[in-house]
Amino acid sequence: MVTALAAEPAASAPVHLRADRIEIDQKRGVSRYQGRGVLTQGTLRVTADRAEARGHQQTVEQVTAEGRPTTVRYRAAGRPELIKGEARRAEYDVATRQLTLTGAVEVRQGQDLLRAGIVHYDMQAETVEAHADADRRIYAALAPRQKPDSEPETLP
């Protein structure tokens, strides 16, 4: 299992890497992680069977994780709910804070659910773009929001 975490501000947080097996090719700027590996950076967490990190001068720029499933957890700044997701593959760009999930994607935030073939999540802008693929159309289930107790209900 491989894990990746991202914090606020994610771009300046250190990336920590651990695994049962790590192969590093310094010349190409590629490292591969297998077996209970861990990549951490803040509040983003991606777990998978295997991952590959690319970068240069000991800086991680992009992480690709694959597994059945690959899981994602993230808490946006100032938000109480975790975003939790599963997919077959996750690609994370550290500098731009872009996360792309592909293959049987399912994402939950609180009671909301999104299923799609591909989901792009811009963590900085807090935007989501979902696409269908040959295996899965987009499905969204959005739970009604509760009004705070202090707000009176208006009648029609």
C-alpha positions in Angstrom: 0.0 0.0 0.0 1.3 3.5 -0.9 0.1 6.7 0.7 0.3 10.4 -0.3 -0.7 13.4 1.9 -0.9 17.2 1.1 -1.2 20.1 3.5 -1.9 23.9 3.6 0.0 25.3 1.9 0.7 22.1 0.1 3.4 23.4 -2.2 5.6 24.4 0.7 5.0 21.3 2.9 7.7 18.6 2.8 6.9 15.3 1.1 7.7 12.2 3.3 8.2 8.8 1.6 8.2 5.3 3.1 7.7 1.8 1.7 8.7 -1.8 2.0 10.6 -1.4 -1.2 11.8 1.8 -2.8 13.7 2.0 -6.1 15.3 5.3 -6.9 16.8 6.4 -10.2 18.5 9.8 -9.5 19.6 10.3 -13.1 16.0 10.1 -14.4 14.4 11.7 -11.3 12.0 8.7 -10.7 11.4 6.7 -7.6 9.0 3.7 -7.3 7.3 2.6 -4.1 5.8 -0.8 -3.4 4.4 -2.6 -0.3 2.9 -0.5 2.5 4.6 2.6 1.2 3.7 6.1 2.4 3.9 9.4 0.6 2.8 12.3 2.9 2.3 16.0 2.4 -0.3 17.8 4.5 -4.0 16.7 4.5 -4.2 14.9 1.1 -3.8 11.1 1.5 -3.6 8.7 -1.4 -3.2 5.0 -0.7 -2.4 2.4 -3.4 -0.6 -0.9 -4.1 2.2 1.0 -5.9 3.2 4.5 -6.7 5.8 6.4 -8.8 7.1 9.8 -7.9 8.8 12.1 -10.4 10.9 15.2 -9.8 14.4 16.5 -9.7 16.9 17.8 -7.1 15.1 15.7 -4.4 11.8 17.5 -5.0 8.7 15.6 -5.8 6.7 17.2 -8.6 4.2 14.5 -9.6 2.9 11.3 -8.0 1.1 8.5 -9.8 -0.5 5.8 -7.7 -2.3 2.6 -8.8 -4.2 -0.1 -7.0 -7.5 -1.8 -6.6 -8.5 0.4 -5.1 -6.5 3.5 -4.9 -8.0 5.6 -2.1 -7.9 9.4 -1.5 -8.7 11.5 1.6 -8.4 15.2 1.8 -9.6 18.0 4.0 -9.9 21.4 2.4 -8.8 24.4 4.5 -11.6 25.7 6.7 -13.9 22.7 5.8 -15.1 20.3 8.5 -15.8 17.4 6.1 -13.3 15.0 4.6 -13.4 14.3 0.9 -13.0 10.5 0.5 -12.5 8.8 -2.8 -11.6 5.5 -4.6 -10.3 4.9 -8.1 -8.0 2.6 -9.9 -5.5 5.4 -10.5 -4.6 8.8 -9.0 -2.3 11.4 -10.5 -1.2 14.3 -8.2 0.7 17.4 -9.4 2.3 18.9 -6.3 2.9 22.4 -7.7 -0.5 23.0 -9.2 -2.4 20.9 -6.6 -4.3 19.1 -9.3 -5.6 15.6 -8.6 -7.0 13.3 -11.3 -8.7 10.1 -10.4 -9.5 7.5 -13.2 -11.2 4.2 -13.4 -14.4 3.4 -11.3 -14.1 6.7 -9.4 -16.3 7.2 -6.4 -16.0 10.4 -4.2 -17.9 11.3 -1.0 -18.0 14.5 0.9 -20.3 14.3 3.9 -23.6 12.8 2.5 -22.8 13.8 -1.1 -21.7 11.1 -3.6 -20.1 11.4 -7.0 -19.4 8.4 -9.3 -17.6 8.8 -12.7 -15.0 7.4 -15.0 -12.7 10.4 -14.5 -12.6 13.1 -11.9 -10.3 16.2 -11.9 -10.1 18.0 -8.6 -8.3 21.4 -8.4 -7.6 21.6 -4.7 -6.5 25.3 -4.8 -9.6 26.5 -6.6 -11.8 23.8 -5.0 -13.4 22.8 -8.3 -14.4 19.4 -9.5 -14.9 18.3 -13.1 -16.3 14.8 -13.8 -16.4 12.8 -17.0 -18.0 9.6 -18.1 -15.9 6.8 -19.7 -16.7 3.6 -21.5 -17.4 1.8 -18.1 -19.2 4.5 -16.1 -21.6 7.4 -16.6 -21.6 10.2 -14.1 -23.9 9.8 -11.1 -24.3 12.4 -8.4 -26.4 12.2 -5.2 -26.5 15.5 -3.3 -28.0 15.6 0.2 -30.1 18.6 1.2 -28.2 21.0 3.4 -29.5 21.6 7.0 -30.3 25.1 8.0 -28.7 26.4 11.2 -31.1 26.2 14.2 -31.0 30.0 14.5 -32.5 30.7 11.1 -36.3 30.7 11.0 -38.0 28.8 8.2 -39.9 30.9 5.7 -43.3 29.8 4.6 -44.5 30.2 1.0 
